[in-house]
Amino acid sequence: QELAGKLKGCQVKIAAKGGAGGKLFGAVTAKEISEQLKAQHDMELDSKKLVLAEPIKTFGAYTVKAKLGYEVSGTINVLVVEG
């Protein structure tokens, strides 16, 4: 629950390469979000605990749910920018 509280104010910025129309060349995966969370906020979170309904394929702001334990979940704000 402590981690859920820390995640609440967290914003992870991910730079991705994209083409015309704001579409990404690849997709932002849970693994990338997990790695950037550690790099930017020094928080360790297994990528398997992140719940992505579908891969992120366009620029913009997203809210990603994290399952942290039995009936404990948090959210991470993910901002995908051109980079």
Beta strands, then each sheet from edge to edge (+ up, - down):
strand 1: 11-16
strand 2: 23-28
strand 3: 50-51
strand 4: 56-58
strand 5: 60-69
strand 6: 72-82
sheet 1: 1+ 6+ 5- 3+
sheet 2: 2+ 4-
end
